Amino acid sequence: MKFQAVRGTRDCYPDQMRLRNFIMEAWRRVSLRNGFEEYDSPIFEYLDLFTAKSGDEIASQLFSLTDRGGRNLAIRPEMTPALARMVNARVNALPQPIKWFSIGRCCRAERPQKGRTREFFQWNADVIGTNDVLADAECIFVCTDLLREVGLTSQDVKIHIGSRPLTIAALESVGINGSQADQVLPILDKRPKLTDETFRELMAGVGLDSKQIDAISQFQDCGSPDEVRQVLGELPNTDEPLATLGALLDRLAELGVSDYCRLDLRIVRGLAYYTGVVYEVFDTEHSLRAIGGGGRYDNLLEVLDGPQLGATGFGMGDVVLGIVLDEKGKLPQLSRRLDFFVIDGDDGQFSNVMNVVGRLRSGGLSADFSYTRRSIGKQLKEANKRGAKQAVIVRGDQVDIKDLSTGSQHNTSTSSFLGSLARN
């Protein structure tokens, strides 16, 4: 039997690990400099944690199991429910607003395709404990900060911003609410991926007439809060979300990231717990699924038996981000890098090689050597192949230091060489 990785999972050989680590290090670096603290949670939770949030139908999208005690568990498909559970457990002891981030392994029982795997890593950044739109603006800024950090410009990617309350108001304005609205929202969520003909067919299939479809389409195609007000008129339930949306766009302008952001009321997000501003990140060609997405979810902690607290945040997966970086030509050189490759320059010098390697590593420098005793030329080729910055050729109590990028070389005593590194 030939064993293979499970479909939808990934073997990460060293070159793939370098990319994963590059992404994760950028996630962590950006989170910390924006004032977020890191947390983590178990990779599996009680199944009820997810069904309480999303209903029993979510169970079919999870990897679930029954443990030896008969408890129904599930591998986490996302971090937000665990975050809400953790905050609820210590809500009175945590200073607010809570600004936390996580980098966690998640799994979803989905059909694998480009940009979608069953196992992936996800970065989450959330602000809990405030209703201020400033928190939404900060989360969007953090997302933008990451995009810039990895070299993606506003010509490469855009953050598309929508509003769940305005979308609900638009539906109510044409007589759609209750269970019918619950049927319409998933179709609206898919609209960016649908042809106009397919979109209209799906909307008609849940009972909407042409006039209703036209009105909703006109709303979703608005390009500014002023256009939304003109389309929806003076509905009483639109004043607050319109003011929030306008304030958000102003804050993003003040933060200097407006060029990455655009109003796009076709964005509604599929998860039912969103209550306010929502957004998704796409490459400008829309050739891939969303790189990330999020929004405000003010009721989630309350649904999970906690207090009603303002909450907002986003998630970003490593899979699509890696593909975008590759396709945009933005991947950095991720070859293995060593500070030193140590070579025995004469017969009988291998013990000295080991001594130098040990001293270098103990000093916090990366150093390696050849397992095979070969000529200096062959060992230099191995040093270049391994991405070493410098070769140290050991000749008794003397060493030749060769810069492998320039080819320059100088000789010094072993003690002076090691002493200079210790001083640095």
N, C-alpha and C positions, 0 to 999 in steps of 0.2 A: 504493500500500500504506500502510495506517495502522499505525504502529508503536505498540506498547503495552508496558508493563512485563511481564516474564515472570511467568506465573502463580505465585502464592505468594511473590512479592517485593513490596517496597513502595517507591513514590516518596515521599520525605520532603520535602514543601514546607516553607517556613519555619515554619508553625504546628506541623506534625508534628515538625520538628527541635527546636522549643522543648521539646516533651514529652520527646523522646528525651534531650536534653541535661539536662533536669531530673532524669530517672531516673539517667542516668550520673553526673552530679555527686553525687547522693545516694549511689550505690554507692561512688564513690571516697572521698567524705567519711567515710562510716561505716567503710570498710575501714581507712583511715589512722588514724582515732582509736582503732581497736581493735588497732593494732599490726601490721597486715599490710602487706607490701611488694608493689608492683606488678611484674608480669612480663608478657611477651607471647611469642607463638610464631608461626611462619609459618601462613598461612591454609590451606596445603595441606601434607600429610605423605605419607610412603610408605603405601600401602594396608595393608601388612603391620602397621603400628602398630595399626590398628583391628581387623584380623582376628585378630591374636595375642591381643587382649583379649576379643573378643566372638565369635570364630568366623567362618567364611567367609560365613555367612548375613547378616552385617552389611553386606556389600558391596552388597546390593540396596537398602539404606536410605541409601546415600551417593551423592554426586555424585563419581564417579571418572573418571579420564582416564589416558591413556598419553602420556607426553611424547615429545619427538623422539628421546630415547635409548632408548625402549622401556621406561621405568620406569613401574610402576603407582602412580599417586598418587591421593589423595582429598582433597577439600575437608573441613576438619575439621567434624564434627557436634557436637563438644563439646571441652572443653579438657583434661579429666583425663588422657588418654593422652599428650598433649604435655607436660603438667606432669611426669608420671612419667618421660618420656624425658629432659627437661631436668635433673631432679633426679639421675637415674642417671648422667648425664654428668659431674656435679661433686659427687657425693654425699660424697666424703671432704673436700671443701673447704668445704662449706656448714655453718655453725653450726646445730645442731638444738636445739629443734624449728624447722622451717622454717614460717614463716607468710606465705604469699603469696596475692595476689589478682590477678585479671585481668578485663578487660572486653573481650571479643572477639566478632568477627563469626563466626557459624557457619551452616552450611547442612545441611539434611536433605532427602532425596528422599521427602517424605511427602505425603499428600493434604491440601491446604490446607483448613482449616475455622476456625471461630471460635476464636481463641486459638492457632492453629497455622499458622505460615507456613514456607516453605522456607528463608527467610533471616531471621536474627534476631540480636540481640545478647544475650550471656549473661555474667552476672557470676558468677565463681567465687571462693570463699574456701576455702583448704585449710590444714590443719596436718599436717606430715609429720615423723616422727621420734620419736613418742611413742605408747605404748599407753594412756596415762592417759585415763580417761573425761572428765577436765577439758577435753581438747581437743574432744571431741564437744559438751560443754556450751558451750564458748566459741563454736564454730561456730553452734550453735543460737541463742546470745545475739546474735551478729553479725547473723544473719538477722532476729531480732526487732527489733534496733536499727534496721535498715533500715525495717522495717514501720512502726515508730513515727516514724521520720524523715520518711516521706512522708505521715503522718497517718492510717494505718490502725490502728484500735484492736483490742483483743481481742474486741470485738463484731463486727468486720468480718472478721477472719481468724483461723485457728487453725493451729498446727503440730502435725501428727499424727505421733506417734512410735511406731515399731515395733521389732522385733528379729529379724534374720535367724536367729541361732542358736536362739532360742526357737521360731521357726516351723519350722525344720528338726527340732528336738527333738519338736515336736508331730506332725509327719508321721511321724517314726520310731516314735513311741509307738503308732501305729496301723498299723505295718508298711509304711510308704511310704518308700522310699529309692531311691538310684541313678537310673536313667533315668526311673522313674515320678515321682520327686520333681521331676525337671527338667521334666516335663510339667505337674505340678500347680502349681508356683510361678507360672508366667505367669497361670494362672487365678485364683490367690489375689490376684495383683497387680491384676487387673481387677475383683475382687469389689465394691469400693465403687461401681463404675459399673453393676453388674448387678442385675437382680431376683433374688430368692432362687430362683425357679423356674429361671431361666437358669443361675444359678451351680450348682445341683444337677445340671442336665442336663450341663453341661460337665464337672463332676467325675466323674459317672457315665460319661461318654464316654471317660475315660482310665483306667477300671477300678475306681473306688472304689465301695464299697457304701454303703447308707444309714447304717450305724453309723459308718463312717469319716468320712463327710461331716458327720454330727452332731457327732462328737468335735472335728473341726477347726473347725467353726463355733463351738462352745462356747469353744474356746481363743481364737479371734480376737475374740470378743465380751467377753473379760475386760477389766475396767476398772481393774485395779491389779495390781502384782506379786504381792500376796498371793492374789488370785483365780487368777492363773496357776499358782501353786504348788499351790493346791487342785485345779485341773483336771488338771494334769500329774502330780501326785504327787511322789514322791521320786526322780525320774530323775537319774542321776549327771551327765548333761551339761547340766543346767539350773541348777545352783548358781551357776556363774560368770556366765552371761548375766543371771540374775535379780539378782545382786548388782550387776552393771554398770548394769542398768536402774534399780534403786533409787538407786544413787549418782548417776546422771545426773539423775533427778528432784529429788534433794536439792540438787545443784549449781544447777539451774535455779531452784529456790526461793530459794537464797541470792543468786543474781544478780537476783532480782526479776522474773522473766518467766514464772512459772508460769501466770499468767492467759492467756498466749498458747498454752500447750502442753497437750496431752492425750495420754494413752496410747491408741494405736489399733493393735492388732495385725493389722488388715487391711492395714496398710502393709507391703509386702515389697520394693518397688522391682523394676523389671523387669531391671536389669542384673545379670549373674551375678557380677560381681566384688565385690559387697558382702559383708562378713564379720561385721558387728556391728549396732550401732544404725543404724536407717534412719528417714527422716522425709520428709514432704511438707507443703507449705503450701497450704491451700485457703481460699477465701472461705467464710464460715460457712453460706451457702446451698448450697454445692457445685454452683453453677450453671455453673462453668467447670472446665477442666482445671487441674492443679496450677500454682500460681504459681512454685514452686521445690521443690527436693528434694535430698536427699543422704544421706550416711551414712559408715560406716567401711569402708575398702577396704584391709586390711592386706597383701594378697597381690599387688596390682597391680604394684608396682615389681619384684617378683621375677619375675612373669610376663613382664615386658619386659626380662629379663636384668639386673636389678639386685639389690640386697640385699633381704632381708625387713625392711621397715620399717613401723611403725605409721603409718597415714594416715587422715585423715578430712576431709570437706569437703562443700560443697553448691554447686549452681548455681541461678541464677534468671534467667529470660528477661524481656526488656523488653515483649514483646507482651501476655502475660496480665496482667502488673502494670499496664500502661497501661489495659487494659480494666477491671480491678477499680477503679482510682482513678476512672475515669470513671463507672462504674455506682454506686459508693458516694458520688459527689458530692464526692470528695476532691482533684480536680484544682485546683491553685492557678491564680491568674491568670497566664497565660503570654504575655501580649501583649508585643510588642517595647517595650523601654524605652530611651530616650535621655536623657542628662543635659541636653543643650541642643539646641534647634533655632534656628539663627541666621537672622535676617530682615533684609533691606535695608529700612530705614524711609523712605528717600528715594531719589529717582533718583540714579544715579551712585555708589551706595554698595556695589556688588557686590564691588569690589576689597577694600574694608574687611571685608566679610562673609568673603571667602576668608581674609584675614589672621587674623580672629578664630577661624574654624574651624580653621585650621592650628595656632594657638597652643593651642586647647583640646585638640585631638587629641594634640599633642606633649606635653601635660601629663598624658596618661593618661585624659582624659575623653572620653565618647562625644558626638559632635556631628555634626549633619547640616544640610542646607540644601535649598532648592528649586532644581531645575534650571531652572525657569521663572520669569521676572520677572513677578510678580503683585502684587496689592494686599496690604497688611498683613493684612487680614481673611482673605483666602484662604490666605495662608501660615500664619496662626495655626490655621486649620482643619486644614491639613496637619500642623502640629506636634502637635495633639491626636490626629489619626489615627495618627501615628507613635509615640505614647506618650511624648512628651518631657515631662520634669519641668518644664523652664523654657524660655521663649522669650527670646532675646537680640535685641532690635531695634536695629540699628546706625544711628546718626545722626551720621556724622562722627566726632568725637572723644568723642562721648557714646553711651551705650547705655541702653535701657530694659530692665530685667529683670522679666519677668512670670512669676509662679508659676502654672502652668497647672492646678494642683489647687485653689487657693484664689481665683485671679483677682487677687491683690494684685500691685502693680507699683511699682517705684521706679527712679529715674534716678541714674546715676553716670558718671564718666568712663571711657572704654575702658581707660585705663592702670590706674586703680584697680580696676576689675573683674578684669582679667587678673592684676594684682598680688596681689589677695586670694586668687585661686585658687592661685597659685604658693605663697603662704605656707601654705595649707591642705594 
